[in-house]
């Protein structure tokens, strides 16, 4: 396997999809960097990634959360959903919005993942390979050229529909995945004693912004491996608002099963 820094040529070969987030001119490969005609320059890191933010944005998503999420994804937590996504990503150039630690994109297709979390993208660099790359970038100012992407994955992440429309190729698709009311139901009940979650606002805004071609519910109960039961609470922001007594009780009696309840929307803009 190539060392990460030796994969730079593979990454920079993708320069035709990038534009400069500072002046929006095309970026081209210059040595081990990307640069635009206005001499804005972005250097490839030793991890094999690029950093496109004007200034660092603090994220509450940390290494511990990303590590827990990766372990559960690799254990099969989202496998039925991933199977649905693969059918739309095969032989497509994919942009994964809010890719986190990169595991979802690595399991469904080839393309570029981005996140505002430097910790997440540093972990995602484990997956860097020919045709699979990761960058630190801002959702509201995507460093990608107009009409450069076949599919946008938007899984449990915020959206910026104007930017999505700009970077999608004609005929390209947005695949948005949102939680339904029973998503992580057992964890919500354990931490808060209730599961009062609604996705109606997200669905209403989506319908206002896009043409929904397909809507598919994916719901199942996943048996948590014994070794990963304590990881479940670490992989989600649900832990942040819970009181210590509830977290201690859950730590002493970890969940054995968890419900995954989501809807996948295939859209055009």
N, C-alpha and C positions, 0 to 999 in steps of 0.2 A: 504494500500500500504506500502511496506517495505521502511524504510528510506534508503538513498543511501549507507551509510556505512554498513547497514545490508545486502545489496545486494552483499557484497564482495564474499561470498561463491559461488554465481552464476557466478560471473566473473572468479574467480580463478578456477572454474570447467572447464573453457575453456583453461587452461594452456597448453593443448596438442597441440594447434595451434601456440604457441609463441616460438621464439628462441631469444637468446641474441643478440642485435644489436652491442655489443662490441666484442664478441668473436665467435658468431654464434653457440654456444652450446645450447642445449635444455634448456628451462626454466621450472621449476617445482614449484608447490605451496609450500611455506614455511610460515606457519602462514597466515598473511595478505599481503604477498609479493610473488613475483616470483623471483627465484634465479637460477643461473646456477652452474655447477660444479666448475667454476673458481671464485665463490663467488661474482659475479656481482649481485646486488640486486635491484629490482624495487618495490617500495612500492605503495600499493593501496591508492589513495587519499581519502579524506573525501567526495569528490564528486562521488566516485566510478569509477574513471578512472586511467589509468597508463600513466606515462610520460617516453618515451623511447629515447628522444633526448640526444645526448652527451652534447650539449649546446643549449640554447634557441635561436631560429631563429625568428627574428623580422618579423612580418607579417603586411601588411597594411590593412588586413581584420579585422575590429574591431567589437565590440559588437553591435553598431548601425546598421552596415551593416547586420550582422547575424540576428538581431532582425527583420529588415525589410524583409529580405529574408524569414524567418520562417513564418511571418504573411501572405505573399503573397502565399507561397506554401500551407499553410493550407486553404487559401481562394480558392484554386483550379487552380492557375496559370499554374501548370504543370500536371494537372490531366490526360489529354490524353496520355502524355508521360509516366506517372506513370503506367497507365494501360498496356502499352506495356512492361514496365520493370517487372511488377508483373508476367507476363506470363513466364518470364525466371528465376525468382527468387524463385518461389514457391517450398517449400520443399528443398531448397538449402542453403548451408552455404556461405554467401555473405561477400565479403570484399569491402567496399566502400572507394575508393581512393579520398582523398580530400573531406571528408564528411561534412566539415563546421560545422553547428550547428545541424546536424544529422537528420533533418526532412525527407529528401528523403529516407534514409535507413529505418527509422521507419515506413514509409508508404508502403514499397515494400517487406520487408522480415526480416530475422533474420541473425545475424552475427556480424562482427566488423567493425566499421568505424574509420578512422584515418584522422588526419589533422596536419599540422605543426603549426596551430594557436591554442594556448592555450585558447584564448577567445572562439573560435568555439567549442572546445571539452568540455569546461566547460559548455557551453549552451547545448551541446548534451547530457550531463549527465542527463538532465531532462528525457531522454528516456531510461536510463539504466534499464534493466529488465532481467528476465531469458531468455538468448539467444540473447540479444542485448546489445552490449558493445562498448565503445569508448576509443581510446588512442591517445596520441600525439606522432607522429612518422615521420620519414623522408622517402619520396618516394624512394630515392636512396639506402636505407638500411632498408628494411622492416623487422620488428621484428616478422616475421612469418616463420614457418617451411616449408621446401620443400613439395610440393604436399599436402597442407593443406586446400585449398580453392576450392569450387565448381564454384563460379561465382565472377568475379571482375567487379564492377561498376566503370566506369571512366567517370563521367559526368562533362563536362565543366572544366576538370582539366588536368594538365600535365600528361605525361605517362613516365614509365620506363619499356620498354618491356622485358628486360632481367630479371628484378625482377618479373614482372608479370608471365613470363614463369616458373620461379623457384617455385613460391608459388602455382600455379594452379595445381589441381589434373589432372591426365590423363583424357582426355575428358572434362575438365573444360572449361568454356567460359569466354572471355573478352567481356563486353558490353560497348562500347565507344559511348558517345553522344557528338556531336559537333554542334555548331551553324552554320546555313546557312546564306546566304547573307541578308535575311529579318528578322533575329532574332532581336527583340526589335527595329524594323524599325522606329516606331514613335518616340521613345526616341532618337535614333541616329539623326534623322532629327531635332528634337527640340533642341538638345544640340550642334550639329555641322553643321546643314544645309545640310548634305549629309549622305549617308549610304554606303560608299565604303568599305565594309568588304568582304574578301574572305577567304575561308577555304581550298583552294587548296593545300597549303603546308602541312597542317595537314593530308589531305586525301592521299597525295602522300607518306608521311612517314608511315602512317598506312598500306597502301598496300605493302610497302617494308618489314614491320616487321611481319605481321600476315597473316593468311588465312581468308579472309572475307567470312563468311557463309551466312550472310543476311545483306542487306542494306535497311533501311526503312526510308522514309521521314515522318516527323510529322509536320504538319503546320496548324495553326488555329489562330483566333483572339479572345482574351480574354477580356471580359468586366470587367474593373477595378472597384471594389466596391468604392463608394465615399470616405469612411473613409480611404482607403488604397492608394489613387492616389498619395499622396505626398511621400509614401514609395517607390514607384517604382524607383525613381532616387537614393535612398539611398541603394538599394539592389545590385547595380552593380558598377564595377570600371569605367563605362562610365562617371560617375560624375567627376572623378579625373582630367581629362584633359580638361574639359569644362570651358569656361570663366564665370565669375560671372554674366555678363549681361544675358547670355542665361539661367543660372540656376534661376535667379530672375524672368525672363519672364515665365519660366515653372512653378515656384512655384505659380505665380499668375493665371495661366491657366493650371492646371494639365491635363494630358492625361486621356481620358475616356476609351480608348481601347489600347491594345498592341498586336503586332504580335509575336507569338512564332513559330519559323521556325528552326527546327533542323533535323539532321539525326542520327539515331541509327544504329550502326554497331555491329553485333554479330560475334565474331571472335574466332578462335582457334590459339594457338601459338605452 
